[in-house]
């Protein structure tokens, strides 16, 4: 006769969690997940552990026995040292109650619930890792990256930035050949607990810096390396992918490539700024990558994927290891994916899925000097109301000129003339007729102005000349100063801050170093071009995908023919 198992009620975890947080205030947030792990390991070894104790037994005696049992069961000093805080920080009543609560659940649901408890508390782990660039990967991203690797039963999978073991735990659904490495004692302990409680072989889980260990060549590798974290450990003298000449997350990615067999697959999530083309060092890094890999996919993530940590915008690179080359090889037919609309929203400080993701894709060939991120190809066409864009730009220009006149005490008649001109121009726009477009490159129409000087906002003297910064407000005017960078007709474009925002100016202006100035090579309608640039550039570029002078001058736009 088949015995029907009780279905585990996950509310039990939440009740336990609440009890822990209400009563164990003398345990730091950093230690609470470790505390739960110690109870689960103890009960994994001896489910009836608590029967030899009662609520009157001093907590340190129970804690001593727990640590002794864990050391005897797993013979790992690093593991047991992580639990030494138990001896001094717990009142016997709460320790007894918490162990007893889980013991009762084990009898009701079996030992299989231990990994459910553990998974819950890893989610609630409140440590300070984010200050060091270490952020736990959300489960939807873990599933996405693992799926892209197409892991087979016999594949060996490596994650040398193991953290709490989430990637390898997901990979264990497909293969049991897992290798992990973690340099932080607390996270190593938590990852080993994950392996133990899920009945995985932890003999290939190492406590060390990954750069001090020479891993065997593997079939698949997946990592979420620490961001902006310099590491000096380099005991591994193998430097096939030139990883020793790089730092931070670039170093980790190149090291991952070195660990793969030829034709092995890798997945890595890092700040997307590593894949743009705004810096010489970034292009140098991408050039090195293309000597060793063929890129299969670049996936741009939502900018709140690591919420509540305010991290950088990230991308996932999926790639295949190739035979090492002396010169970079173009990656053809790369799928560039915009995953920014991932279906998640922030509700009560939690990232919650509310709908299915809306994914956009591009197929592109990637060279090392290209921007590898998803690019919005935005063009003005008949679906856009050109007249409305022009009228809006005229109003912005009028506001700028009107303010300038007031500050410079220009007589009222001149201001009235500006208003009359505005009315006439708005009417002219209404009467414009066009039925075609032509493509032009910015550098064919404009030249970049070299300003006489640039200014720092805080280091200027007040005056009546507008200082243009990277702000999108007030026509870019941040204040009025007594000196200028340029005098004449021009367009200002923010390369930082409100990236891509453009304004028309005529007369003396000052600019900060965050602004690019353009002037026309010929007689043009400045308002037309500014309107179109304002429509296109802010949608295409961002703080992490900066607008450089090279990108701007090579930008191709559609211009209506009137």
N, C-alpha and C positions, 0 to 999 in steps of 0.2 A: 504493500500500500504506500503510495507517494505521500510524503509529509509536506503539507502546505506551509511555506515560509511566510512569516509576517512581513508585510511590505514596510520598509523603513520610512518613518515620518521625519522628514528633514527639519520639521519644527523643533525636534529634540536638540538639534545642533544650535538653533537660535536661542533656545532657553538656556542651554549650557553656556553659550557665548555671553548672554546677558548676565547670568550669575557670576561668571568670571570677572566681567568688567565692573559689576556693582560691588563686589566684595574683596577683590584682590588688588587693591590700589597700591600696595607696597611692592608689587611687581611692575617694572617699567613696561611701557608699550612694546619696547624692543624684545622683552623677555616672554611676553604672554604666549606667542605662538610656540616658542621653544618649550614653555611649560606644558602646553597641551601635547606637544610632540613627546615629551618625556612620559606623560601618562599613557599615551597610546602605545609607545614602545614597550613599556612595562606590562601592559595588559596584553600586548601581542605575544609576549613571552609567557606570561602567567595570568590567564584570564581571571583566576580566583585569588589574585594577589591580596585583595583587601580583606579577605576572610580572617586573616591572622591579626587584624587591627580593629580598634574601635575609635570612636570620636574623642576619647580621652587621651589617646596615645600622642605624645609630643610629635609635632610635625617634622622635626629634624631626623627622628628615628625612621619615620616612613620615607623621607627623602633619601637618607643614607642607603636604605635597602633598595630603593628604586635605582639609584646610581650604580650600586653594586650589581644588581640584576642586569642592567643594560651593558655594563662593562663585561660581565661574564658571558652574556649572550652574543655580543657583537665584536668584542675585543678591539675596540677602537678608542684610543685615548682622546683624540680630537672630538669625537662624538660625546663621550662622557664628560669631558672638561666643559663642554657647552652647557651642561646642566648643573654645574657646581653652585650656581646661585640659589638652587632649591633649598639648600641647607639652612639659610639664614632668613629668607624672605617670606616664608609661608606660615600662617597660623594653622595649627593642626586641624581645626574644625573645617576650614575651607578645603584643605588638601584632602581630607577624608571624604568630605561631601562630593567633591568633584570626581575623585576616583570611583566612588561608589555609584554615582549617577551613570558613568559610562559602563561600569561593570554590569549594572542592571540591563542596560541597552544591549550589551553583548549577549547576555543570556536570552534576550528577547529576539534579537535580529541576527546573531552570529558575529564572528570576528570580521566579516566582510564590511561592516559599517565603519571600521577604523579609518579606512582611506577616505570615506565621506566626511568624517569629522575633520580629518587633516586638511583636505582640500578646502573646506570652509574657512579654517583658520589661516591658511596661507593667503586667502583673499583678504582677510581682515588684518594681516600683518602690518603693523604701523611702525616702521623703522625710518631711519633718516637716510636711507640709501640714495634718495633722489638728489641730495646735496652733492653726492659724488658722481652724478651722472648715471646711476644705476636705477633702472625702473623696471618693475615686473611687467611682462608682456601680457596684454589682454587676451582672453581665451579665443575670441574670434580671430585675432591676428595669428595666434598659434595654429589654429585649425587651417587657416588660409595658407600659411607658409608650409605646413606639413603636407597638405594636399598637393601643392605645387611640386614637391619633391618626388611624388609617385613612388613611395618606399615599398620595396619588395621584401619578402620573407627572409631572404638570405643577405640583404643589405646590411652593412655596418654603418651606423649613424653616429656622428660625433657632434657634441655641443660643448665646446670648451669655455663657454660663458654660462655655465649651467644654472646659476641662480638657485631657485628652489626646485628645479628639475622639470618645469612645465613642458618644455619642448620634448624632452626625452620620454616623459610620461605619455604624451600624445603619440609619439613615434612608436611606443611599445605596443600599440594596437596593431602594428604592421610587422614589426620585427623585434626580436629580443636581443639583438646584437647592438648594444648601446655602450657608448663611451662618453663620459662626462668629466669635466674639470672645473673646479671652483676655488678661487683664492681666498674668499672670505669665510671665516670659521663658522659664523652663524648660518650663512646661506648653504654652506657645505653640509652642515648638520641637518638643515631642513630638507635638502635634496636627498640625502641618504635616508632620512625618515620616509620620504616619498617612495623611494625604491623599496624599502623594507615593507612598508604597509601595502604596497601593490605587488608584492612577491616578485620583484625584479632582482636580477643579479647586480649587486653593487660593487663587485670586485674590480670593475673597470671605471669606478668613480673616484677621481683623484682630488686630493686637497693640495693645490699648488697653483702658482701662476702658470697659465697656459704656455707662456713664452719660455718657461723653464723645462718643458716636457716635449719630447719628440714622439708624436703620435704615429701609429701605423697609418698608411694611406687608406682612406675610407671611401665608401661608395657615395655617401650623402653626408652633408653637414649643414647645420642650421644654427644661427647665433643671433642674439640681440646683445651686441657688445656695449660696454659702458660708453656714454657719449662724453666727449671733451675731457677724457681722462688719460693723462700721460702715464705710461708704464715704463719703468726702466729695466725690469727683469728680462734678460735675454740669454739664458744659459744654453738654449738650443742654438747651435752654431750653423744650422742649415738655413740658407738665405736665398732660396731659389727664386722667390717672387719679390725679392728686394724689400721685404717688410721691415727690415732693420732701419731703412732710411726714411721711414714715415712714422707718424705718431697718431695718437688718439684713435678714433674709430677706423681710420684708413689703415692703420697698422694691423688691426684685428681682421679686417676683410682680406688683406693680402696674405695674412698668416693662415686664414681659413682655406684660401685657394691652394696654398702649399700642402695642406693636409689631405687634399683630394686625389684620388686616382685619376688618370686620364679618362675623360668622358664622365667622370663623377659629377653630381649635381650639388650646387650650393644655394643656400638662401640666407640672406642677411638683411636686417632692418637697421638703417642708419639715417642721420639727418640728410635731407634731400639736397642741402647746399653742397654736398660732396659731388653732386652730379650736374651742377650747372656749369656755365662756361664764363663766369665773371672774374675768375682769378687765375693767374698763371699756375699757381700751385695745384689748384683743382684739376686743371687740364693735364698737368704732369702726372697726377695720381691716376686719372682716367687712361692716360697713355700707357702707364704701367699695367693697369688692369687688362687692357686689350692685347697685351703680349701673352696672357695666360688663360683668358677665358673667352667664351662666346656668350654674349648676353642674350637671354631668352625673353625675359620680361623685366620691366621696371613698373612698380606699382606705387603710385602716390597716395599716401594715407591721409585721413582726416587730421586736421591740425590739433584735435583734442583726443587723439587716440590714446594718449597716456594720462588723460585727466584722472585725478585732480592736479597732477604734476604739470607745471607750465613748461613743457619741453619744446624742442624745435619741431618744425614740420619734417616728417620722415618719409622715406621711400624704402620699399622692399626690392632688392635686386635678386632675381633668379637667374642662374647662369650655369654653363657647362664648362668644365675644365678641359683645356686643349693642350696640345704639345707646346712647350714653351718656345716663344719666338723672339728674335732679336728686335723686330719692329712690330708695332701694333697692327692688328688686323681689324678691318671694318666688320662690325657685327650687323648682319643683314636681317631684314624682316623681324625686327624686335617689336614685341607687343608692348606699347606704352599704355598703361591703364590709369585712369583717374578714378580712384576709390574714395575720393573725399566725401561723397554722399553715400556713406556706408550703412545708413539706416539706424544709426545710434543717435541718441539725444541725451542731454544732461538733465537729470531729474533728481532733485534733493541731493545734489553733489555726487550722484552715481551715474555712470555711463550705462544707459539702458537701451536695448534694441526696441524700436517702435515700428519698423517697417523693413522690407527687403531693400538691399542696396541698389542704387542706380549707378551703373558702371558705364563709363565711356572708354573707348579704345582707339588707338592709332597704331598703324604699322609703319615703322620708320627704320632706316639704316642709320646706325650710330657710329660716328668717329669720335676720337678723343677730344676734339675741340667743339663738339656739339653740346647743346643742352640736352641732357638725358631725361629730363622730367616731362610730364604731360604738358603740351603747349596748346593753349586755346587759339586756334586759327580763326580770328575774328575779322570779318571784312564788312565794310559798308556795302549794302546792296539795296534793292528796291523795297525790301521789307522794313528798312529803317527810314524814319521820317527825317530826311536831310534838312528840310526847312525848319523843323522844330529844333534840331541840334544847332543850326546856325543862329536862330533867334535866342536860344539859351546862352550861347557864347557872346552874342552882342550885349546882352544884359549884364553878363559878368564884366565885360570890357568897360561898359558904361559905368558900372559901380566903381571900378578901379580908377577911372579917369575923374569921376565926380569927387571921390574922396581926395584924390591928389589935388584937385583945384581948391577944395575947401582948406586943406592944410597949407597950401601955398598962397592963400589969399588972392586967388585969381578972380577977377571981377565977375559979377553976376551975369553980365551979358554973355560972356564966354560959356558959362555953365548952361544958360538958356539955349545957346547954339548947339551944345552937346545933346541936350534933350530933344531939340528939333531934328537933329541929324539921326538920333536913335529912332524916332518915330518914322522918319522917311525910310531908313534902312530896314526896319521891321516890315514895312509895307512892300518894299522891293523884294524881300525874301518871299513874301506871300505870292508874288507874281512870277517867281522864277520858274522856268521850264527846263527839264532835263529828262533824257531818256536813255542815257548810256553811262558807262563807267570806264575808266582806264586805270591800269596798274602803274604805280610809280614807286621808285625806291627813294627813301628819305634823302640819301646823299646826292641824288640827282637834282634835287630841288633846293636843299639847304646846305649850309656849311656851319660847322661848330665855331662858336665865338670863343676866343681866348680872353677871359675877363681881365681887366686891369688888376684886380685883386679880388679876393673872397673874404668874407667876414664871419666871425663867430658872434652869435646873437648877443651873448652876455658881455662881449668886449667891444661894444660900439657906443658912440655918443649920439644922443637923440637929435633928430633934425627933421627934414621934410621929404627925404628921399626914401621910397619904399624899399625895404629889405625883403627879398624873396627867399623863402626857405622851402623845405620839403612838405609843408603843410598843404592840405586840400582846402583849407578855409580862407576866406577873405582874399581870394585871388593869389594865394600864396604869400601874402604880405604878413610878416610876423611882427614887424615894428617899423618905425621910420627913423632914419639915421642921417648923418651929416656928410656922407661920402658915397661914392658910387663905383660900380664894377663895369657898367656899360651904359652908353647913351645912344638911343635909337630904337627902331622897330626890331622886335625879337620875340621869340617864344621861349618861355622857361619850362623845363621838364624835370620833375623830381626823380632822382635816381635812387633815393633812399626814402625812408618814412612812408609817405603816401605815394608809393612808386608809380610813375607813369602819369601823374596828374600834370596837366599842361595849362599855361596861361599866356595870353598875348600882352605885350607891354610896348609902350611908345614913349620914350623919354629916358631920363636917368633912373637907373635901378641899381641896388646892391644885391648880391646873391651870397648864399652860403656855399660851402663845398659840396653840398648835397644836391645841387642844381646844375643841369646842363642848359646852355643857351644856344639857340639856333637862329640864324638869320637867312633870309631867302636870297638865292642867286639871281632872282628875277622878280618882276612885278607880279605879286600874287594877292589873293584874298586870304590874309592871315587867319581871319575868323573861321574860314572853311577848314583850314588845316588843323587849327587848334581844336575845333569841334570834333573832327574825326580822330585825332590823337587821343583826346579825352575819352572817347568812346571805346577805343581799342586798347591802349597801353595798360590802364589799370586792371583790365580783365585778364591780361596776358602775363603781366609781371607782378611780383610780390616781394615782400621783405626777404624771403629765402631764395627767390629767383630774381636777383637784382637786374635792373636795366643798365647795362653798360653803354658806353659811347659806341662801341663796335656794334652791339646789338641794335641800338637805335638807328644808326646811320644805314644799316642793311635791312631795316624793316621795310616790308612792301605793303602798301596800302592801296585801297580802291578810292579813286577820286571821281565824283560825278562831273560829267561834261555838260555845261549849261549852254 
